[in-house]
Amino acid sequence: GYEADVVKSLGSFVIGTLNLVVSMLPGSIVTVAELVGFDGTNKAASIGLLEKCYEGGGLLAPYAALVMSAYHLQMRSFMGESPTNEELEGVRAILDEGLKNYPNSCVYLIELAEYHAIRRNPEGALRTMDLAGRSCDRPALALVVNMKKAVYHMLCVEWEEAIDCVRRASLCHEQVGRRTYVPFFGLLEAILRKLTGQDYQSCVDRVEKYRAMKKSNWRASDLLAFKKIEEYSKRPDRVNPSIDVVELMMLQFYCLNKASLAVIRGPLRKLLVDAEATSVQDEARRQVLLAELHRLAGETDQAIALSEWVIDREDELMPPQPVPESADPIVLRPYWSGTCLVALLVKGQALADKGEWESAQATAEQMNATAWRLQQIDPTPKARNSFLAMMSNTIQSYAGAKPSGGYFDMTLKFKRHALSKRLEGRAENELCDSEEKLDSGFVSADED
């Protein structure tokens, strides 16, 4: 009937979007999703359905365009993957067409800013995000605009400007009575203020105010804020904002791959080189962040060497079990940051970048063993008294669904999954002698 085109557009969009989401999940969760009818095995087919919806020009074509753009520009960065130049050119064509049809659309402009960022042009992303901010009339989008501007300023090493954007993002929630993310924004502002030599007591007070509120479902990022702000308020001499800010850029905002090579090799690397680590735990965090910067600069041998320095000290970095309630916060820093896993992840990615696939596979298997070891750590002794909590952790561990320790669990779990998929893709391509199908995992469209 006359509604056939609408039904086809709806079907292609819904099935394509759901299957695309399922295809990005870790294997154990994909297995469960497939039992109820989803197909998580063919990501290309899911993208094909979205492209069909978009090219059909139907009711949901604009939404299909945004889903495809968000997948290539944002979700793949979260997964630790890199879109090819051809895919980026396709995304740019989609965004240009969208802005032609919907001039000054805030959502399309936000995606265009991400396009510039993934091309390692954060300055261009900031200019585009300024346009998005002027086109935005909704508080929720204003928060996104300000937070992304803060990230882009950090990629440009413009700390003062980033502080202003973080405060604006926090006010978007504070002014309407929402509590989620406000503690995390307070922590980030405190880190940036300490980094620039400013007073940050107002940030500490704000986080403590929200900690006292009755709320049981704080986000992991807010729980991290409560933990870190204790150190910033009680022992400011033992915290290192240089390490903290780069760590958040890598594991919370997963944006280091969007920094220009000049910034990676210059200010960001210098920030870490000049940082004074007062313990082996903080030195390990510093070394693994330097390793990632070397990897992103294409210096894989240095990245591997720095990662191995951390990996060799895994026993020393693991907190004691059971963790005493009086444990020094420094002892738990590698746990909260997943430092041992991050080192293995960086090493595995660097080995894959070099084409040393067997060594990369061995590193991935070592990651699984380390993740299992981290899952046995209980930094909150009181939780052991709960039978339900114990059973929940045991079931999740055996199902492979439980994160691997720390506040950046989901980021690390997805990046582990992405590395495994990359290695599986290598094996499949070797079987069919199609070497040209492989991507290096490192893309820089604007720089050699």
C-alpha positions in Angstrom: 0.0 0.0 0.0 0.9 3.7 0.1 2.6 3.1 3.5 5.1 0.5 2.1 8.0 3.0 1.9 7.4 4.1 5.5 7.4 0.5 6.7 10.6 -0.3 4.8 12.3 2.8 6.1 11.3 1.9 9.7 12.3 -1.7 9.4 15.7 -0.9 7.9 16.4 1.7 10.6 15.2 -0.3 13.6 16.8 -3.7 12.6 20.0 -2.0 11.4 20.4 0.1 14.6 19.7 -2.7 17.0 22.0 -5.2 15.3 24.7 -2.6 15.0 24.5 -2.0 18.8 24.6 -5.8 19.5 27.6 -6.3 17.2 29.6 -3.9 19.3 28.9 -5.8 22.6 31.4 -8.2 24.2 31.0 -11.8 23.1 29.2 -13.2 26.1 26.5 -10.5 25.9 26.2 -11.0 22.1 25.4 -14.7 22.7 22.5 -13.8 25.0 21.2 -11.2 22.6 21.3 -13.7 19.7 19.1 -16.0 21.7 16.3 -13.5 21.5 16.6 -12.9 17.8 19.4 -10.2 17.3 22.2 -10.7 14.8 25.5 -9.6 16.3 27.8 -11.3 13.8 27.5 -9.1 10.8 28.3 -5.4 11.4 28.6 -4.7 7.7 25.0 -5.9 7.1 23.8 -3.6 9.9 25.5 -0.6 8.3 24.1 -1.7 5.0 20.5 -1.5 6.3 21.1 2.0 7.7 22.6 3.1 4.4 19.5 1.7 2.6 17.3 3.6 5.0 19.3 6.8 4.4 19.5 6.5 0.6 15.8 5.8 0.4 15.1 9.3 1.7 12.2 8.1 3.8 10.8 9.3 7.1 13.7 8.0 9.2 16.5 8.8 6.7 17.8 11.8 8.8 18.0 9.6 11.9 19.8 6.8 10.0 22.4 9.5 8.8 23.0 10.5 12.4 23.4 6.9 13.7 25.9 6.1 11.0 27.8 9.3 11.7 27.8 8.7 15.5 29.0 5.1 14.9 32.0 6.1 12.8 32.9 9.3 14.7 32.2 8.4 18.3 31.4 4.8 19.0 34.4 3.5 17.1 36.7 5.8 19.1 35.2 4.4 22.3 35.8 0.9 21.0 39.4 1.7 20.2 38.9 1.4 16.4 39.8 3.9 13.7 37.6 4.6 10.6 39.3 4.6 7.3 39.7 7.7 5.2 37.1 6.4 2.8 34.6 6.0 5.6 35.3 9.5 6.9 34.7 10.9 3.4 31.3 9.1 3.3 30.4 10.6 6.7 31.4 14.1 5.6 29.1 13.8 2.6 26.2 12.7 4.8 26.8 15.6 7.2 27.0 18.1 4.4 23.7 16.8 2.9 22.1 16.9 6.3 23.2 20.6 6.9 21.9 21.4 3.5 18.5 20.0 4.3 18.5 21.3 7.9 20.6 24.4 8.1 22.2 25.2 11.5 20.9 21.9 13.0 22.6 21.6 16.4 22.8 17.8 16.2 24.4 17.8 12.7 26.8 20.5 13.8 27.8 18.4 16.8 28.6 15.5 14.6 30.5 17.7 12.1 32.6 18.9 15.1 33.4 15.3 15.9 34.4 14.8 12.2 36.9 17.6 12.5 38.1 16.2 15.9 38.7 12.7 14.5 40.7 14.3 11.6 42.9 15.6 14.4 41.7 19.2 13.9 40.3 20.2 17.4 40.6 23.9 16.4 38.1 23.3 13.6 36.0 21.2 15.9 35.8 24.2 18.3 34.7 26.6 15.6 32.0 24.2 14.5 30.9 23.7 18.1 30.6 27.4 18.6 28.1 27.4 15.7 26.3 24.5 17.4 26.1 26.4 20.7 24.5 29.4 19.0 21.9 27.1 17.3 21.2 25.2 20.5 18.1 26.0 22.5 17.8 22.9 24.7 19.6 22.5 28.1 20.5 18.8 27.4 22.2 19.7 24.2 23.8 22.7 25.8 25.5 20.3 28.3 26.8 18.2 25.4 28.1 21.3 23.5 29.9 22.7 26.6 31.4 19.3 27.6 32.7 18.6 24.1 34.1 22.1 23.9 35.9 21.4 27.1 37.4 18.2 25.6 38.5 20.0 22.4 40.1 22.7 24.5 42.0 20.0 26.4 43.2 18.6 23.1 44.5 22.0 22.3 46.1 22.2 25.8 44.0 25.3 26.6 43.3 24.5 30.2 41.8 27.8 31.2 39.2 27.7 28.5 38.4 24.1 29.4 37.7 25.1 33.0 35.1 27.6 31.8 33.4 25.0 29.6 33.3 22.4 32.4 31.7 24.9 34.7 29.1 25.8 32.1 28.3 22.1 31.5 27.9 21.5 35.3 25.5 24.5 35.6 23.2 22.9 32.9 22.4 20.2 35.5 22.8 22.2 38.7 20.3 24.8 37.6 17.5 22.3 36.9 18.1 20.2 40.0 19.8 17.2 38.3 22.6 15.5 40.2 24.2 13.1 37.7 27.6 14.1 36.5 27.8 17.2 38.7 30.4 15.5 41.0 32.4 14.4 38.1 32.4 17.9 36.6 33.5 19.2 40.0 36.4 16.7 40.0 37.5 17.6 36.5 37.4 21.3 37.3 39.5 20.7 40.5 42.1 18.8 38.4 42.3 21.5 35.9 42.5 24.2 38.5 45.3 22.4 40.4 47.1 21.9 37.1 47.0 25.7 36.4 47.9 26.6 40.0 44.4 27.9 40.9 42.5 27.4 44.1 40.0 24.5 43.8 38.4 24.4 47.3 35.0 25.4 45.8 35.1 22.3 43.6 35.9 20.1 46.6 33.0 21.7 48.6 30.6 21.1 45.6 31.5 17.4 45.3 31.2 16.9 49.1 27.8 18.6 49.0 26.6 16.1 46.4 28.2 13.2 48.2 26.0 13.9 51.2 22.8 13.7 49.1 20.7 10.5 49.2 21.2 8.8 45.9 22.1 5.2 45.4 22.6 5.0 41.7 25.5 7.4 41.1 27.4 6.9 37.8 30.8 5.3 37.9 32.3 8.7 36.9 30.6 10.3 39.9 31.9 7.6 42.2 35.3 8.2 40.9 34.9 11.9 41.8 34.0 11.0 45.4 37.1 8.8 45.7 39.5 11.2 44.0 38.2 14.3 45.8 39.2 12.8 49.1 42.8 12.8 48.0 42.6 16.3 46.6 41.1 17.6 49.9 43.1 15.6 52.5 46.5 15.0 50.8 46.9 17.6 48.0 50.7 17.1 48.1 50.2 13.5 47.0 48.1 14.0 43.9 49.4 14.7 40.4 47.0 16.6 38.2 49.2 16.0 35.1 48.7 12.3 35.3 45.1 12.6 36.3 44.1 14.8 33.4 45.8 12.7 30.7 44.3 9.6 32.3 40.8 11.0 32.0 41.5 12.1 28.4 42.4 8.5 27.6 40.0 6.4 29.6 37.0 8.7 30.3 36.8 10.8 27.2 38.8 8.4 24.9 40.0 11.4 22.9 43.8 11.2 22.8 43.6 9.8 19.3 42.0 13.1 18.3 44.9 15.3 19.4 47.3 16.5 16.7 50.7 14.9 16.4 52.3 18.2 17.4 50.3 18.2 20.6 50.9 14.5 21.3 54.7 14.8 20.7 54.9 18.2 22.4 52.8 19.6 25.3 51.0 16.3 26.3 54.2 14.3 26.4 56.1 17.1 28.2 53.3 17.2 30.8 53.9 13.6 31.7 57.7 13.7 31.4 57.8 16.6 33.8 55.3 15.0 36.2 56.9 13.9 39.5 55.6 10.4 40.5 56.2 9.8 44.3 55.3 6.1 44.2 55.6 3.1 41.9 51.8 3.1 41.5 51.8 6.6 40.1 55.0 6.0 38.1 53.2 3.0 36.4 50.2 5.3 35.5 52.6 7.8 34.1 54.5 5.2 32.0 51.4 3.6 30.5 50.0 7.0 29.5 53.4 7.9 27.9 53.2 4.5 26.1 49.8 5.4 24.6 51.1 8.8 23.4 54.1 7.0 21.7 51.7 4.5 20.1 49.5 7.3 18.8 52.5 9.0 17.4 53.4 5.8 15.5 56.4 5.1 17.8 55.4 1.5 18.5 58.7 0.2 19.9 58.8 2.9 22.6 55.1 2.2 23.4 55.9 -1.5 23.8 58.9 -0.9 26.0 57.0 1.5 28.4 54.1 -0.9 28.6 56.3 -3.8 29.5 57.8 -1.7 32.3 54.4 -1.7 33.8 53.5 -5.3 33.0 56.7 -6.5 34.7 55.5 -4.9 37.9 52.0 -6.4 37.9 52.4 -8.2 41.3 53.7 -5.0 42.9 50.8 -3.0 41.5 48.1 -5.4 42.7 46.5 -4.3 46.0 46.7 -6.8 48.9 43.8 -9.1 49.5 41.8 -8.7 51.5 42.2 -4.9 51.2 42.5 -3.4 54.6 40.1 -0.6 55.4 43.1 1.6 56.3 44.9 1.0 53.0 46.8 4.0 51.6 44.8 5.4 48.7 48.0 5.3 46.6 48.0 1.5 46.8 44.6 1.3 45.1 45.3 3.9 42.4 46.4 1.3 39.8 43.2 -0.7 40.6 40.9 2.2 40.2 42.6 3.1 36.9 43.0 -0.5 35.6 46.7 0.4 35.0 47.8 -3.2 34.4 45.1 -3.9 31.9 45.7 -0.6 30.1 49.4 -1.5 29.8 48.5 -4.8 28.2 46.0 -3.1 25.9 48.5 -0.5 24.7 51.1 -3.2 24.1 48.6 -5.4 22.2 47.5 -2.5 20.0 51.1 -1.5 19.3 52.0 -5.1 18.4 49.0 -5.2 16.0 50.1 -1.9 14.5 53.5 -3.4 13.8 51.9 -6.5 12.3 53.2 -8.9 15.0 50.0 -10.7 15.2 51.1 -13.8 17.2 52.6 -11.6 19.9 49.5 -9.4 20.0 47.3 -12.6 20.4 49.5 -13.7 23.3 49.1 -10.3 24.9 45.3 -10.4 24.5 45.3 -13.8 26.3 47.4 -12.3 29.1 44.8 -9.5 29.3 42.2 -12.1 30.0 44.2 -13.6 32.8 44.9 -10.2 34.4 41.2 -9.3 34.1 40.3 -12.4 35.9 42.8 -11.6 38.6 41.4 -8.1 39.0 37.9 -9.5 39.3 38.8 -11.3 42.4 39.8 -8.1 44.2 37.3 -6.7 46.5 38.3 -3.2 47.6 35.1 -2.8 49.7 35.2 -5.5 52.5 31.7 -4.8 53.6 30.4 -6.0 50.2 31.7 -9.5 51.1 29.0 -9.7 53.8 26.2 -9.7 51.2 25.4 -13.1 49.9 23.5 -11.6 46.9 26.5 -9.3 46.0 28.8 -12.4 46.2 26.5 -14.5 43.9 26.1 -11.6 41.5 29.8 -11.1 41.1 30.4 -14.8 40.7 27.8 -15.2 38.0 29.0 -12.2 36.1 32.6 -13.4 36.3 31.8 -16.8 34.9 29.6 -15.2 32.2 32.5 -12.9 31.2 30.1 -9.9 31.7 31.7 -8.5 34.8 34.0 -5.5 34.2 37.6 -6.0 35.1 38.1 -3.7 38.1 38.2 0.0 38.5 36.2 3.0 37.5 37.0 2.7 33.8 35.8 -0.9 33.6 33.4 -0.5 30.6 35.9 1.4 28.5 38.5 -1.2 29.1 36.1 -4.1 28.5 35.0 -2.6 25.1 38.5 -1.8 24.1 39.6 -5.4 25.0 36.7 -6.6 22.8 37.7 -4.4 19.9 41.3 -5.7 20.0 40.1 -9.2 20.0 37.9 -8.5 17.0 40.8 -6.9 15.2 42.9 -10.0 15.8 40.1 -12.3 14.7 39.7 -10.2 11.5 43.4 -10.7 10.8 43.0 -14.5 11.2 39.9 -14.5 8.8 41.8 -12.4 6.2 44.8 -14.7 6.4 42.5 -17.6 5.6 41.1 -16.0 2.5 44.5 -14.3 1.5 43.0 -10.9 1.5 45.7 -8.8 3.2 44.3 -5.6 1.7 41.2 -5.8 3.9 43.2 -5.0 7.0 43.4 -1.6 8.5 46.4 -0.5 10.5 44.3 0.7 13.4 45.8 4.1 13.2 44.4 6.8 11.0 45.4 10.4 10.4 43.6 11.9 7.5 45.3 15.2 7.7 48.9 14.3 8.7 51.4 11.8 7.5 
